[in-house]
Amino acid sequence: MSNPAAEIPDDGLDEMIACPQCDALYHARMPPDGRRATCRRCHTVLIAPRQGAYARVIALALTVMVLMIGATTFPFLAVNVAGFSNRASVLDSALAFVDGGLMASLAVLVVAFIIMVPVLRAALVIYVLGPLALGRAPLRGARKAFKVSEDLRPWSMAEIFIIGVAVALTKVSDLASVEFGPAFWMFAGLVVVIVLKDGAMDRWSIWKSLDSGS
């Protein structure tokens, strides 16, 4: 069940929460167990506390890191043309741009946005939520670490990469035989896990826990 958040008065700035969809401002209150605080205008979920949510998010973050290791080391695709076969991993594809100048810069950006940023975000989430899941005070710099993780969210391009691969395969499939390697399925699963991880995080509750524990 949902519990619309109460409209905020002019005071109480520390307790304000803004809807990420329509920018409506509310006075944030922790809803009862099993309920959620939603926006009155667009019904976007603003606060959704869940029992054991920190542990679930940590488990998903660890899964992201494990899947990324496999996705970057195992073969991603194999292309067969006229009897010739070529296999490449995600990391091999990124390093293929290393040819000096702008192409080397492109390789760095590909590795950063597709591989490093998702892994860094997962590591920061584990650093922040690990102590909270155990009922302990947050570690030093946890607030800054969580802010960095949130700031990096738009720059995590794993899902954009898999969409680009799908579009490219529709064109390549008419010219060559394409085989999906283990890393392709790992990367596809990785995108799903990232979406689940971000969706499972109640950011308002995390900020409140960090504030009360600092």
C-alpha positions in Angstrom: 0.0 0.0 0.0 1.1 3.6 -0.6 1.1 6.5 1.7 1.3 9.9 -0.1 4.0 12.1 1.4 2.8 15.2 3.3 3.1 18.6 1.6 6.0 20.5 3.1 5.5 23.9 4.8 8.0 26.8 4.4 10.1 25.7 7.4 11.8 22.3 8.1 14.3 22.5 5.3 16.3 19.7 6.7 13.3 17.3 6.3 12.6 18.2 2.7 12.4 15.6 -0.1 11.9 16.4 -3.8 10.2 14.2 -6.2 12.8 13.2 -8.9 10.1 13.2 -11.6 8.0 16.4 -11.1 10.2 18.3 -8.5 7.3 18.6 -6.0 8.6 19.2 -2.4 7.4 17.3 0.6 8.0 17.0 4.3 9.6 13.6 4.6 8.3 11.2 7.2 9.2 7.5 7.6 6.1 5.5 6.5 4.8 2.6 8.6 6.1 -0.9 7.9 4.9 -2.3 4.6 3.9 1.1 3.2 5.6 3.6 0.9 5.6 7.4 0.6 4.6 8.5 -2.9 4.3 11.8 -4.7 0.8 13.2 -4.8 1.2 14.6 -8.3 2.9 11.8 -10.3 2.7 8.9 -7.8 6.5 8.3 -7.9 7.8 6.3 -5.0 9.8 8.6 -2.7 10.4 6.5 0.4 10.2 2.7 0.4 11.9 1.2 3.5 12.3 -2.6 3.4 13.5 -4.9 6.1 16.9 -6.3 5.2 17.2 -3.9 2.2 20.8 -3.1 2.9 21.9 -6.7 2.8 20.0 -7.2 -0.5 21.7 -4.2 -2.1 25.1 -5.4 -0.9 24.5 -8.8 -2.4 23.5 -7.3 -5.7 26.6 -5.0 -5.6 28.8 -8.0 -5.1 27.0 -9.8 -8.0 27.8 -6.8 -10.2 31.5 -7.0 -9.4 31.7 -10.8 -10.0 29.7 -10.6 -13.3 31.9 -7.7 -14.5 35.1 -9.7 -13.9 33.6 -12.6 -16.0 32.2 -10.2 -18.7 35.6 -8.6 -19.3 37.7 -11.8 -19.4 35.6 -14.4 -21.1 34.8 -14.2 -24.9 32.0 -11.8 -25.6 31.3 -12.6 -29.3 32.7 -14.8 -32.0 32.3 -13.8 -35.6 32.7 -16.3 -38.5 33.1 -15.0 -42.0 34.2 -17.2 -45.0 35.9 -19.7 -42.8 37.7 -17.2 -40.7 36.8 -16.8 -37.0 37.5 -14.1 -34.5 36.7 -14.0 -30.8 36.9 -11.0 -28.6 36.1 -10.0 -25.0 34.7 -6.6 -23.9 38.2 -5.6 -22.8 39.7 -6.6 -26.2 37.1 -4.5 -28.0 37.9 -1.5 -25.9 41.7 -1.9 -26.4 41.2 -2.3 -30.1 40.8 1.5 -30.2 44.3 2.0 -28.8 46.1 3.4 -31.8 47.4 6.7 -30.4 45.8 10.1 -30.3 42.0 10.4 -30.1 41.5 6.6 -30.5 43.5 5.9 -27.4 41.3 8.4 -25.5 38.2 6.7 -26.9 39.5 3.4 -25.5 40.0 4.9 -22.1 36.4 6.3 -22.1 35.0 3.0 -23.2 36.8 1.2 -20.4 35.8 3.9 -17.9 32.1 4.2 -18.7 31.4 0.5 -19.4 33.6 -1.3 -16.9 35.2 1.0 -14.3 32.2 3.2 -13.3 29.8 0.3 -12.6 32.5 -1.5 -10.6 33.4 1.6 -8.7 29.7 2.4 -7.9 29.2 -1.2 -6.6 32.4 -0.9 -4.4 31.2 2.4 -3.0 27.8 1.0 -2.2 29.4 -1.9 -0.3 31.6 0.5 1.6 28.7 2.6 2.6 26.0 0.0 3.4 28.3 -2.7 4.9 28.4 -1.2 8.4 24.8 -0.1 8.3 23.7 -3.6 7.5 25.5 -4.8 10.6 23.9 -2.1 12.7 27.2 -0.2 13.1 28.2 3.4 12.6 29.1 4.3 9.0 32.7 4.3 8.0 34.8 7.4 7.6 33.8 9.3 4.5 30.7 7.2 3.9 28.6 10.3 3.1 31.1 11.5 0.4 31.4 7.9 -1.0 27.6 7.6 -1.3 27.4 11.0 -3.0 30.1 10.0 -5.5 28.2 6.8 -6.2 25.1 8.8 -6.9 26.9 11.3 -9.0 28.4 8.5 -11.2 25.0 6.9 -11.8 24.3 8.8 -15.1 27.8 7.8 -16.3 27.4 4.1 -15.9 26.9 3.0 -19.5 26.7 -0.8 -19.2 23.1 -0.8 -20.4 23.9 1.6 -23.2 26.6 -0.7 -24.4 24.4 -3.8 -24.5 21.8 -1.8 -26.5 24.5 -0.7 -28.9 25.6 -4.3 -29.3 22.1 -5.5 -30.0 21.7 -2.8 -32.7 25.0 -3.7 -34.3 24.2 -7.4 -34.3 21.1 -6.8 -36.4 23.3 -5.5 -39.1 26.2 -7.9 -38.8 24.0 -11.0 -38.7 23.3 -10.6 -42.4 27.0 -10.6 -43.3 28.5 -13.1 -40.9 27.7 -15.8 -38.5 27.7 -14.5 -34.9 28.1 -16.7 -31.8 27.4 -15.3 -28.3 30.1 -16.1 -25.8 29.7 -16.6 -22.0 30.6 -12.9 -21.4 27.6 -11.8 -23.5 25.2 -13.5 -21.2 27.1 -12.3 -18.1 26.9 -8.8 -19.4 23.2 -9.1 -20.1 22.7 -10.4 -16.6 24.9 -7.6 -15.3 22.6 -4.9 -16.7 19.6 -6.6 -15.1 21.4 -6.7 -11.7 22.4 -3.1 -11.9 18.8 -2.1 -12.5 17.7 -4.2 -9.6 20.4 -2.8 -7.3 19.5 0.8 -8.1 15.8 0.1 -7.7 16.3 -1.6 -4.4 18.1 1.4 -2.8 15.9 3.7 -0.7 18.2 6.7 -0.9 16.3 8.8 1.6 16.6 6.0 4.2 20.3 5.7 3.5 21.0 9.4 3.9 19.0 9.4 7.1 21.1 6.5 8.4 24.3 8.2 7.4 23.2 11.5 9.1 22.2 9.7 12.4 25.4 7.7 12.4 27.8 10.5 11.7 
